[in-house]
Amino acid sequence: MDLSHLREDFPLLREHPGLVYLDSAATSQKPKRVLEALDRYYRELNANVHRGAYRLSVAATEAYEEARRRLARFLNAEEREIVFVRNTTEALNLVAYAWGLRHLREGDEVLVTEMEHHAGLVPWHLVAGLTGARVKAIPLTEEGRLDLSALEGLLTERVKVVSLVHMSNVLGTINPVAAIARKAKAVGALVVVDGAQSAPHLPVDVKALGADFFALSGHKMLGPTGAGVLWGRYEVLEGMMPFLGGGEMILEVHVDRSTYAKPPQRFEAGTPPIAEAIALGEAAAYLMEVGMERVFAHDRALLAYALERLEEVPGLRVYGPRGEDRGGVIPFTLGRLHAHDLATFLDQEGIAVRAGHHCAQPLHRRLGLAATARASFYLYNTREDVDRLAEALLRIEHRYRAWI
């Protein structure tokens, strides 16, 4: 599935024609229409939302709520279940504090996985420290998949939350969320999904997943920084107390007490990221027009080609599963070269990759590594980008062969 013609939609890639951008797992580039939506709000619609009877405020409110409707369609959700937040990290903190702090007790367990991003771990550590709950993890197999054979022993009635990543930001592993959710529900556990990597790259139907919460970051799916989404089942959201307090999220406020609006407004205290949410809605519309099945097929084709080309590089080791349950992310090491040095050498060749532990220290510890370099693909990448990466790695390997 060739989507290379879409590169023309991305001003930064036109501005830097020699750049091979392979860091979309960290943040994506933005199409022109998303940038225009951001600019248009400030030029033509700049007014606060939900707070004015004048026409400009009404128009801004309609644009903001249209973005909510678009994200609902993108996830196959109800509008009232879409909460705008800054990013996945804030969304997961919202769940941990607004739900976990009130429901977890001493002896309860939160079940995570060894491949979680720190955003899927640290909020639960903080809340567990306040409640006496424990955090445990589903281990990984040698191939980089979840060891589902261990799930039965871990998933007891003590487990109140199962919080897991949909697609690993390091290995690209796509986890069987629906199957795990069914087992979690059988013991009465809440299911929380980190969709930061999956939402930009593959079709997501939150109803089919069977989860209670799903979080995404706009900047990874062609949108701006500062806007993301927490989807929550409405009956769960409705039973939760607010995460932040202030304007807009209330019904009545007295000196000594207050009552709260219904979701999603209950979780959108203060002036929201209006321009960013509107631009995120435009990004969602763009992706829906391209078709998420086509985006995923494109990623998968580039992944297969890259895995084949990288086999040509002596001493290069690639991590992650081989199979249909993997997205377009490739972590790798080259002999004894540190990942940061490797990324620097690639940058000198005009190739942008990420280096480090990718906010996944437990996973790297499981792999016995301090860091990896990571190439990640998106709809604007091409086979030529993969060729540039492979050829640069061959040159680096030849140049430093004696040291490697």
C-alpha positions in Angstrom: 0.0 0.0 0.0 1.9 3.0 -1.3 1.0 6.3 0.4 4.1 8.2 -0.7 2.1 10.8 -2.6 0.9 12.1 0.8 4.4 13.5 1.6 3.4 16.6 -0.4 0.9 17.4 2.4 3.6 17.9 5.0 5.3 21.3 4.8 8.3 20.3 7.0 9.2 17.4 4.7 9.1 19.8 1.8 11.2 22.3 3.7 13.8 19.6 4.5 13.9 17.5 1.3 17.0 15.5 2.4 15.6 14.5 5.7 14.7 10.9 6.5 12.3 11.3 9.4 12.0 8.0 11.3 10.9 9.2 14.7 7.1 9.3 14.4 6.7 7.1 17.5 8.0 10.1 19.4 6.0 12.7 17.5 4.6 12.9 14.0 4.9 15.5 11.3 1.8 17.6 10.6 -0.1 18.0 7.3 -0.8 21.5 6.0 -4.5 21.4 6.8 -3.8 20.7 10.5 -1.5 23.6 10.7 -4.1 25.8 8.9 -6.8 24.7 11.4 -4.5 25.8 14.3 -3.8 29.1 12.6 -7.4 29.6 11.6 -8.7 29.4 15.2 -6.4 32.2 16.3 -7.0 34.4 13.2 -10.8 33.9 12.9 -12.3 32.2 15.9 -10.3 33.3 19.0 -12.8 33.3 21.9 -13.3 31.1 24.9 -15.7 28.2 24.5 -18.9 27.4 26.4 -18.7 30.9 28.0 -20.2 33.5 25.7 -23.5 34.2 24.0 -21.9 36.3 21.3 -21.4 34.9 17.9 -17.6 34.5 18.0 -17.7 32.4 21.2 -20.6 30.3 19.7 -18.5 29.7 16.6 -15.4 28.7 18.6 -17.6 26.4 20.8 -19.0 24.7 17.7 -15.5 24.2 16.2 -14.3 22.7 19.5 -17.3 20.4 19.8 -17.0 19.3 16.2 -13.5 18.2 17.1 -15.0 16.0 19.8 -17.5 14.6 17.3 -14.7 13.7 15.0 -12.6 12.0 17.6 -15.8 10.0 18.6 -16.1 8.8 15.0 -12.4 8.0 14.9 -12.7 5.7 17.9 -16.3 4.5 17.3 -17.4 6.1 20.6 -20.1 8.4 21.9 -19.4 12.1 22.0 -20.1 12.3 25.7 -17.3 9.7 26.3 -14.5 11.9 24.7 -12.5 13.9 27.3 -10.0 16.3 26.0 -6.7 16.2 27.9 -3.1 17.3 27.1 -1.8 13.9 26.1 -1.8 10.2 27.0 0.2 10.8 30.2 -2.4 13.2 31.6 -5.2 10.8 30.6 -3.6 7.9 32.4 -2.9 10.1 35.5 -6.6 11.1 35.4 -7.7 7.5 35.6 -5.2 6.6 38.2 -6.2 9.5 40.5 -9.9 10.0 39.8 -10.7 6.3 39.8 -7.8 4.5 41.4 -7.4 6.7 44.4 -11.0 6.2 45.4 -11.3 2.5 44.6 -8.0 0.8 45.4 -7.4 -0.5 48.9 -4.5 -2.2 50.7 -3.9 -5.6 49.2 -5.5 -4.8 45.9 -3.4 -5.3 42.8 -2.9 -3.3 39.5 -1.7 -5.6 36.7 0.5 -3.9 34.1 3.0 -5.4 31.6 6.8 -5.4 31.3 6.6 -3.4 28.0 4.7 -0.4 29.4 5.8 3.2 28.8 6.5 5.0 32.0 3.2 6.8 31.7 1.5 3.5 32.2 3.5 2.7 35.3 4.4 5.8 37.3 0.8 7.0 37.9 -0.1 3.6 39.3 3.1 3.6 41.5 2.0 6.9 42.9 -1.5 5.8 43.6 -0.4 2.5 45.0 1.8 4.3 47.4 -1.2 6.2 48.7 -3.6 3.3 48.9 -1.5 0.3 49.8 -2.2 -1.5 46.5 0.6 -3.4 44.7 1.7 -3.2 41.0 2.5 -6.5 39.3 3.4 -7.2 35.7 2.6 -9.7 32.9 6.1 -10.9 31.8 7.4 -11.0 28.2 8.4 -13.9 26.1 11.8 -14.0 24.4 10.1 -12.9 21.1 8.8 -9.7 22.8 5.2 -10.7 23.2 3.2 -10.9 26.4 3.5 -14.2 28.1 -0.2 -15.0 28.2 0.5 -18.4 29.9 1.3 -16.4 33.0 -1.9 -14.4 32.9 -4.1 -17.0 34.6 -1.9 -17.1 37.7 -1.7 -13.3 37.9 -5.3 -12.5 37.2 -6.9 -13.2 40.5 -9.7 -11.4 42.3 -7.2 -9.2 44.0 -6.6 -7.5 40.6 -8.8 -4.4 40.4 -7.1 -2.8 37.4 -5.4 -4.2 34.2 -3.5 -1.4 32.6 -1.7 -2.2 29.3 -0.2 -0.7 26.2 -2.1 -1.5 23.0 1.1 -1.2 20.8 4.6 -1.1 22.3 6.5 2.1 21.6 9.7 0.1 21.6 9.0 -3.3 20.1 6.0 -2.5 18.0 4.2 -5.5 19.6 0.4 -5.2 19.2 -1.2 -6.8 22.2 -4.4 -8.8 22.2 -6.3 -6.3 24.2 -9.8 -7.7 23.6 -8.8 -11.2 24.7 -7.1 -9.8 27.8 -10.0 -7.5 28.6 -12.4 -10.4 28.5 -10.3 -12.3 31.1 -10.0 -9.1 33.2 -13.7 -8.5 33.2 -14.2 -12.1 34.5 -12.5 -11.2 37.7 -14.2 -7.7 37.9 -11.1 -5.7 36.9 -11.1 -2.3 35.2 -9.3 -2.2 31.9 -7.2 0.8 30.9 -5.5 0.9 27.5 -2.5 3.1 26.5 -3.3 3.8 22.8 -0.6 6.4 22.2 1.0 4.2 19.5 -2.0 2.3 18.2 -4.4 5.1 17.6 -2.2 6.8 15.0 -1.4 3.6 13.1 -4.2 1.0 13.1 -8.0 1.0 13.2 -9.3 1.4 16.7 -12.8 0.5 17.8 -13.0 1.1 21.5 -16.3 -0.8 21.8 -14.7 -3.9 20.2 -11.7 -3.7 22.5 -13.9 -4.2 25.6 -11.9 -1.8 27.7 -13.1 0.9 30.1 -10.6 3.6 29.2 -8.5 4.3 26.1 -5.9 7.1 26.0 -4.2 8.8 23.0 -1.9 11.7 22.2 -2.7 14.0 19.4 0.9 14.9 18.4 1.6 11.3 17.5 -1.4 11.2 15.1 -0.6 14.2 12.9 -2.1 16.7 15.4 -0.4 19.4 17.5 1.2 19.0 20.9 -1.0 19.8 23.9 -4.1 18.0 23.0 -5.0 14.3 23.5 -8.1 12.2 24.4 -9.2 10.0 27.2 -12.1 7.8 26.1 -14.0 6.3 28.9 -17.2 4.2 29.1 -19.8 6.7 30.2 -21.1 4.7 33.1 -17.6 4.6 34.5 -16.9 8.2 33.9 -20.2 9.2 35.5 -19.3 7.4 38.7 -15.9 9.2 39.0 -15.1 12.4 40.9 -13.2 15.1 39.1 -9.4 15.0 38.6 -8.9 18.8 38.5 -11.2 21.4 40.0 -12.0 24.9 38.8 -14.1 26.7 36.3 -16.3 24.9 33.7 -16.5 21.5 35.4 -19.1 22.5 38.1 -22.8 22.7 38.5 -22.9 24.8 41.6 -20.3 26.2 43.9 -20.8 27.4 47.5 -18.2 28.6 50.0 -18.0 25.2 51.6 -19.0 22.7 48.8 -19.6 22.2 45.1 -21.3 19.9 42.8 -20.0 18.8 39.4 -21.0 18.8 35.8 -21.7 15.6 33.9 -18.9 14.0 31.8 -17.0 15.0 29.8 -17.1 18.5 31.1 -16.5 17.2 34.6 -13.0 16.4 33.5 -12.2 19.5 31.5 -11.5 22.1 34.2 -10.6 25.6 33.1 -10.0 26.9 29.6 -9.2 23.8 27.5 -6.6 23.6 24.7 -9.1 25.0 22.2 -6.9 25.5 19.1 -5.1 22.3 19.7 -8.3 20.3 20.1 -9.7 21.8 16.9 -6.5 20.9 15.0 -6.5 17.4 16.5 -10.1 17.0 15.1 -8.7 18.0 11.7 -5.9 15.4 12.0 -8.5 12.7 12.8 -10.5 13.8 9.8 -7.4 13.5 7.6 -6.6 10.0 8.9 -10.2 8.9 8.4 -10.1 10.1 4.8 -6.9 8.2 4.1 -8.3 5.2 5.9 -6.7 3.6 8.9 -6.6 0.2 7.2 -4.5 1.8 4.5 -2.2 3.5 7.0 -1.6 0.2 8.8 -1.0 -1.7 5.6 1.5 0.9 4.6 3.3 0.7 7.9 3.4 -3.1 7.7 4.8 -3.1 4.2 7.6 -0.7 5.2 8.3 -2.8 8.3 8.6 -6.0 6.3 10.9 -4.3 3.8 13.0 -2.7 6.6 13.5 -6.0 8.4 14.7 -7.5 5.2 17.1 -4.7 4.4 18.5 -4.5 7.9 19.6 -8.2 7.8 22.3 -7.0 5.4 24.1 -5.0 8.1 26.7 -7.2 9.9 26.4 -7.0 13.7 23.1 -5.3 13.7 20.5 -6.8 16.1 16.8 -6.0 15.8 14.4 -6.6 18.7 10.7 -7.4 18.7 8.4 -10.1 17.4 8.1 -11.3 13.8 4.5 -11.6 12.6 1.3 -9.8 12.0 1.1 -8.6 15.6 3.7 -5.9 15.1 3.5 -2.3 13.9 6.1 -0.1 12.2 8.6 0.2 15.0 12.2 -1.2 14.9 14.5 -1.0 17.9 18.1 -2.0 17.1 21.7 -2.1 18.3 24.9 -2.3 16.3 27.7 -4.2 18.1 29.2 -2.2 21.0 28.2 1.2 19.6 26.1 3.1 22.1 22.6 3.9 20.9 23.2 7.7 21.3 26.4 7.5 19.2 24.6 5.4 16.5 21.8 8.0 16.4 24.4 10.8 16.0 26.1 9.0 13.2 22.7 8.5 11.4 21.9 12.2 12.0 25.1 13.1 10.1 23.6 11.1 7.2 20.3 13.1 7.4 18.4 10.3 9.2 16.4 11.1 12.3 16.0 8.2 14.8 15.4 8.1 18.5 17.9 6.7 21.0 17.7 5.8 24.7 15.4 3.8 26.8 12.3 5.4 25.2 10.6 5.8 28.6 10.6 2.1 28.9 13.3 1.2 31.4 11.7 -2.1 32.7 11.5 -3.3 29.1 15.1 -2.5 28.4 16.1 -4.1 31.6 14.2 -7.2 30.5 16.2 -7.1 27.2 19.5 -6.7 29.1 20.1 -3.3 27.5 20.6 0.2 28.7 19.4 1.7 25.4 18.4 1.1 21.8 18.2 3.1 18.6 14.6 3.1 17.2 13.3 3.7 13.7 9.6 4.2 13.4 7.5 4.7 10.3 4.3 6.5 9.3 2.2 7.2 6.3 4.7 9.8 4.8 7.7 7.4 4.9 8.8 5.5 1.8 10.9 2.5 0.7 13.6 5.1 -0.2 13.7 6.1 3.4 14.3 2.5 4.4 17.1 2.2 1.8 18.8 5.4 3.1 18.7 3.9 6.6 20.1 0.5 5.6 22.8 2.0 3.4 23.9 4.5 6.2 24.1 1.6 8.7 26.2 -0.3 6.3 28.6 2.6 6.0 28.7 3.1 9.8 29.4 -0.6 10.4 32.2 -0.5 7.8 33.7 2.7 9.3 33.7 1.4 12.9 34.1 -2.3 12.3 37.3 -2.6 14.2 35.8 -1.0 17.3 32.4 -2.8 17.0 
